[in-house]
Amino acid sequence: MSVEEFDVVVAGGGPSGSTLATFVAMQGHRVLLLEKELFPRYQIGESLLPSTIHGVCQMLGVTDELAAAGFPIKRGGTFRWGARPEPWTFSFSVSPRITGPSSFAYQVERAKFDQILLNNAKRKGVDVREECSVTDVLEEGERVTGVRYTDRDGNEREVKATFVIDASGNKSRLYSKVGGSRNYSEFFRSLALFGYFEGGKRLPEPYSGNILSVAFDNGWFWYIPLSDTLTSVGAVVRREDADKVQGDREKALGSLIAEAPLIAEYLADAKRVTTGKYGEIRVRKDYSYNQTEFWRPGMILVGDAACFVDPVFSSGVHLATYSGLLAARSINSVLAGDLDEKTALTEFEARYRREYSVYYEFLVAFYEMNVNEESYFWQAKKVTKSKNTDLESFVDLVGGVSSGENALVHQLVERSAEFATAVDKMAGGDDASMVPLFKSQVVRQVMQEGGQEQMRVVLGEDAEPEMPLFPGGLVVSPDGMKWLPHHPV
């Protein structure tokens, strides 16, 4: 058996794997990506955040392609949640970090979105091989040194690499090779039952592309517009209510829809898709978890292979692409000889755990459904240690820019008297769904790291110098591709 050699081999071609592979290849390193399926393929997780579109995707060079794909524009989120009986809406534009041209994301068909990222990886020099299933890792002592995989013809092959990346998702068969254990949350153990509908109702403009999240007695629904007519609809129920998703899935989904009058209203004239890739009613375990170890010498876990958090705030693709960027910085720094592996990967793990933990802690509070939205905002401010108003903190969090990183914020917008006046004016306006958001003495920092990514994209060398996110930690290079030691002036 001939053994090939690469700098990095990535198992998994989803958003985390393609993002990491592209960023490493862009630094001139040899990268092999092995994907077990043939793209395009079905995947759940259609709702994206601004930090992904205007930060990571802009760095990858795919924003024009995403804009041309015709995906619905998502300007925020709409919730029927908490003590108020009527839906309430937040807009990404409330956050000073994402006001203006970057105050939106997309709802995407993941088959199309993931294909765009994988094709981009190929264009940027990644050797992409589909229908190739990684079966094991190669080891020499304490270090992982490569992988064993089966190619599309059924042949077993081996590849040597300086780094092996597990980006193969929540069903990963490799994650245990890092060591440690997978800790499941006792709080977030849910089941999702979901399907797709044609002809569903839309929210009023300009929020027709928003995700609509509706709480009911036994859980909550997502309602995601994927085109003018196609909608992803799913019910998330607690583990103790698992019997509600058992048996005939058509009847089960229909019964759950009947328990959520607003969802039933929006689907009154709709028909479920029954053919093609969207024709199946699927069940998924939405169990939140995190690994006790994210890396070992020669091997790194990214995306869902490392951790997963409840999807109510659409954080899945954000955590996947952001972890890919963080890990790519560490790999690029080590391969360039700038940092040792332990220093670089300790920074990766600390930042990824922080981002996961912020979402997790906030969601624990958000699931306390018998409180009003002002309490949600206060909790966002608390868990992110924000200095911003409550509402800004909430939007920073659900927009994916709470880490404060320059490269995740497309525009640097100074707080001003004009902004404060605009908030006061909206609080006195006629839009009943928006008034409570602005009247709570609202919304400041999730952000000392996540919002800086988008800023770096625009400002480049002119971006403000960063401070370490952790005492004695590293900072990001001006181009966003590596870590640098922090040298205080």
N, C-alpha and C positions, 0 to 999 in steps of 0.2 A: 504494500500500500504506500503510495507516494504521499508525503505529508507537506501541505502548503504552509507558508508562513506569512502572517500579517502582524501589523502593530496592534490592531483591535479586531475582535470578532464579536458581533452582536447577534444574539438570539432573539428574534422578534422584529417585525417590520411595522408595528403600529406607531403611534405618535412619539412615544418615548424612544424607541429604537431608531426610527428614522431621523429624529432630531439629533440625538447623540451622534449617530454615524455621520451625519452631514457636517456638524460642527467640527468633528475630528478630521474628516477628510479635507475640509476647507483650510486646515493648517498643514496640509501636505502629507498627512500620514496615510498608511495603507489600511483600509477598513473593509472587512467582509461582513455583510449582513445576510443572515440565514432566516428565511420566513417559511413556516411549514405550509401555509396556504398559497393559493394563486390569487393575486389581487386583480380586480376589485373583489372584496368579500364583505359580507354583512358584519356590522358591529354596532352595539348599542352605545349610547353616550353622545347625543347629537348636539347638545347645547354648549356653546363655547363662551369664554370670557374675553374681555378686551385685552388683558395682558398677553394672552396667547396670540391674538391677531396682530396687535400693534407693537408687541415686543418680540417674542420668539419668532413668529412667522416673518416679521420684517427682517430680522437678522438672517433668517434662512433664505430670504429672497423670493417668497411666494405670495406676497400680499396682492400683487397685480393679478395673479392667477386666481386667487380666492375671490377677488372682486369681480372677475369676469365669469365666475361659476354660477352666478345668479342665486346664491344662498340668501334666505330671508335675513333681514337686518334685525338684530336684537338690541334694543336701546335700554333695556333694564329687565326688571322682573315684576310680575303681578301675582299677588298672593291673596287667597281667601284662607286666612290663617289667624289664629289668635282670637281675642275676645270680640273683635268687631265683625259683624255679620256680613258687611259688604267688602268686596275686594279692595286692596290697596296696592299702590304701584310705587316702585322706586326707579329712578333714572341714573344711569352711569354718569351722566353729565354733572350730577351734584358734586362729585369728587373733584377738587381742584387738580388732582393728578391726572385725570382722564377727561377733563372738559375739552370741548371742541371737536376736532376731526377724529379723535380717538375714542369718543364716548359711545362706542357701539361694539358689538361682536356679531357673530353669525350663528344661526341654527343650520347645521350641516347634515347632509346624508353622509354618514361616516365612511361608507364605501368610496365615495367620491373624494372626501377630504383626505383620508388616509392614502389614497392613490396619488393625490397631488404631492404629499410629503415624500412618499416613497420614490416617485419619479424624479423629484428634485434631488433626492439623495444620489440617484444614478447619475444625474447631470453634474453633480458636484464631485464625482469621482469614486463613489462607494460601489464596490462589487456586490450587487444585489442578486441573490439566488433564491428564487421562490420554489415552493414545494420541496423544501429541504428541512427536515426535522432534526433538531439537536437532541441527542439521546443521553449524553453524559459529558462531564468535563474531564480534562486530562490534568493530572496533578504530579508535582515533583516536590515531595516533602510538604511544607505548609502552603506552597504556592500553587495556584491554578495556572496552567501553562497552555491551555487550549481546549478544544471541544472535539467530541466525536459526533458525527451526524450522518443521517441517511439521505442520499440525494434523490432526485425525482425518479431515477431509474431503479431505486431500491439498493444502490450500492452504499456500503458503509465507508465513510471517509474520516480522516483526522486533519485538524488544522491547529497549528501552533500560533500563539499570540501572546503579546506582552500583557494585554488585558482582555478578559472575557466579560461581556455584559449580558445579564439576564434581563431582557425587556419583553418577556413572553407572557406578561399579564397575570391575572389572578389565578389562572389555571396552570401556572408555571410548574414544570417538573424539575426545575434546576435550582430553585431558590434555596432549598435545604442544603445545598452544597456550600453555601456561605457559612453555615453553622448557626448556632442559636436556635430560636424557635419562633413560631408565628403566634403572636398574642391577639386573640379575638376579643373585641369589646363586648362586655356584658350588656351595655346600653344599646348599641346599634347591631341588632341581629334581626334583619328584616328579610322578607321575600318580595320580589317584584314580579307582577304578572302584567304583560304588556303586549300591545298589538298596534296596528296602523289603520287609519281611517281616511277615506276620501270624502270631501265635502263638508268638513267640520267648520263651525263658526270661528270668526277671528275677533280678537280684541279690537276696540276702536283705534283708529290712527291717532298719534303716530306710533302706537304700541302694538300694532297687529303682529309684529314678529317676536314679541316677548314670550318667554316661557310663562305659562300659567300654572301655579302650584296651589292645589286646593286640599286643605285638611278635612278629613271626615272622622267619624268616631273611631274607626279601626286603622287609620293610617293617613296616607296622603296620595294624591294623584299628580302626575306631571302631564302637561298638555303642550306639546312642542310643535309649532308649525314648520314643516320642512319644505313646503312650496305653497303656492296659492291654494292648493287643494288637499295636499297630503299632510297628515298630522300623526305624530307619535304620541300614544296615550298609554300610560302605565299606572298601576296601583301598587304602592309600597305598603305592605302590612306587617305588623309585628309577628315575631316568631310564634308567639302563643296563639295567633290567629291563622296559622298555616292551613287549617282546614278550609279556609275561604278560597284558597287557590288550588285545592285538590280536585281530582275528578275531571269532569267536562270543563275544559278551559273556557270555551265560548260562554257557557252558562255562568261560570265563575266571574269572568270579566263583566258580563252584563249585570250580574247582581251587585258587584262593587260599584259600577257606574251608577246604579239606582240609589246607592247610599250617598252619593255626592251630587246633589241637585244641580249645581252649577256646571259640572262636567256633563251631566245628562242633557242639560239645556244646549250646550255647545255641540253635542253630538246628535241632536234631535233629527237633523236632516242628513246625517252622514251614514256611509256604509263602510263596514270593515273590509279591508283589503284581504282577499282570500287566495291570491295566487302570487307567484314570484317570490323574491327574497323577503318581501314584507307580508306574505300571506300567512305566516305561522304565528300563533299566539305563544309567546315564550314565557318561561319562568326562570328567574335568576335569583340566587342568594346574594343579597346586598349586605353581607356581613362586613363590618368594619374591622380592620386588623392592621397590625404593623409588626415587622420583623424586629427581633432584638438585635440583630446585626444587619447592616446594610452592605457591608463589604468585608472581604478578607484579601490577603495579598494576591493580586492578579485577577480578582473577580469583584464585580459591582452589581447590585440590584437597583433598577430604576423603574419608575411607573408603578403599576399595580403589583409587580413582583416584590416590591418592598413594602407597600402599604396601600390601603384603600379606605376611603371615608365615605359615609352616606352621601348619596348624590343630590340632595335637595338643592344645593347651590351650584350645581353644574361644575364642580371643581375637578372632575376626573381628568379631562384632557389638559387642563392647566397644570395639575400636579405631574402629569406624565411628561409634558414638554419641558416644564421648568426643571424637573429632576434630570432630564436628558441634557439640558444646558449646564446645570451645575456639575454633573459628572464629566461632561466633555471638557469643561474648564480644568478639572483636576487632571484628567488624562493628558490634555495638551500641555499642562505645566510640567508633568512628570516626563513625558516623552521629549520635551524641549530641554530637559535637564535643569529646569528652574527651581523645582521643589522636589523633596522626597515624597514617596508614595503616602506615607502615614500622615504627613502634614496636609497634603492636598486632599486626601480622601476624608480626613477628619472634618475639614471645612465643608465638603460636599454633604456628609451625613448630618452635620449639625444644622445646616441650612434647610435641608429637605425635611428633617424631623420637625423643625420649627414651623415650616409652612403647613405640614400635615396637622400638627398639634393645634395651631390657631383655628383651623377649620373644625377640628374635632371638638375643642372646648366650646366654641361658639354654638355648634350644632346641638350639643347637650342642652344648652339653655334654650335654643330655638324650639326644641321638641316639647318644652313645657308649654303646651298649646293654650292654656287658659290664662294667658297674659296678653297685653297689647303690644303693638309693634315698637312703642317707645322703649319698652324693656329689652327688646331684641337689640336695638341700637346701643343701649347702654352696655349690654354684654359684649358687643363687638368692640366697643372702646376699651373695655376691661381686658379682654383676652389679647388684644393687639398692642396693649400698652400705648395707646394712641394719645397724641396731644391735640388731635383734631376734634371737631364737634362730633356728637354722637352719630348724626346722619352720614357725615363724610366717612367716619370710621366704618360704618355698616357697608357703604358703597365701595370703599377701598377693599374691604374683605371679600365681598361677593363679586367684585370686578377683577380679583386676582392680583391686586397690586399692593397688598398689605405688607409685603416684605420690604417695600421702600426702595427697591433696586432701580437705579437709573435706567437700565436697559428695558424695563417693563413699562415705562411711562413714555408715551410718544411725544407729549408736549409738556413743557415746564410752564405752569400757569401760576402766577403769584396771587396769593389771596389779596383781595382789594376791597375798598369801600363799595365799588360797583357790584362785586359778587355778593357781599353781605346785603346790599340793598335789594338785589334781585331775589334773594332767598326770602327776605321779609315781604316783598311784593307777592311772591307765589303763595306765601302762607296766608295772605288775605284774599286769594283768588277764589274762583268759583269751582275749581276742580276738587270735588269732595274727596276723591281717592288720593289726592296728593297732599291735602292740607295737613293731616296728622303727621306726615313725615317731616314737614318743615316746622311745625309748631313744637315738636319735641326739641329741646335745646340741643341741637343736633351736631351733627355727624362728624372726628379727627384721627392720628397715625395708625394705621395697621402697618405703616409703610416704611420703615427705614431702609428696606432693601428692595422689595418688589417693584415699587414705582419707579425706581431708578433705571430699570432696563429700557423702558421706552424712551426715556430722556436721553440715554446714551446713544440710542439709534439715531436720534435727530442731532444731538449736540456734539457727538464724537469727542474730539480732544477738548472741546470747550465745556464739557460737562463738569459740574462741580466735583471736587475730589470727594471720594467716599471715605467713610469711617468704617472700621471693622464692625460686623454685626455682633461679634462676640469678643470679649476681652482677650487680647493677644491673637485674634484671628486675622484672616487675610482679607484683602480687598480685591476688587475686580479690575483687570487691565482696561485701559481706555477703549479697546476694541470689543470688550465683553467676552473674549475668547479664553482668557486664562486668569489664574489667581496671581496676586502679587503680595509680597510682605508689606505690612503697613509701616511706614517710616514717618512718625510724627515730626512736624516742622518745629 
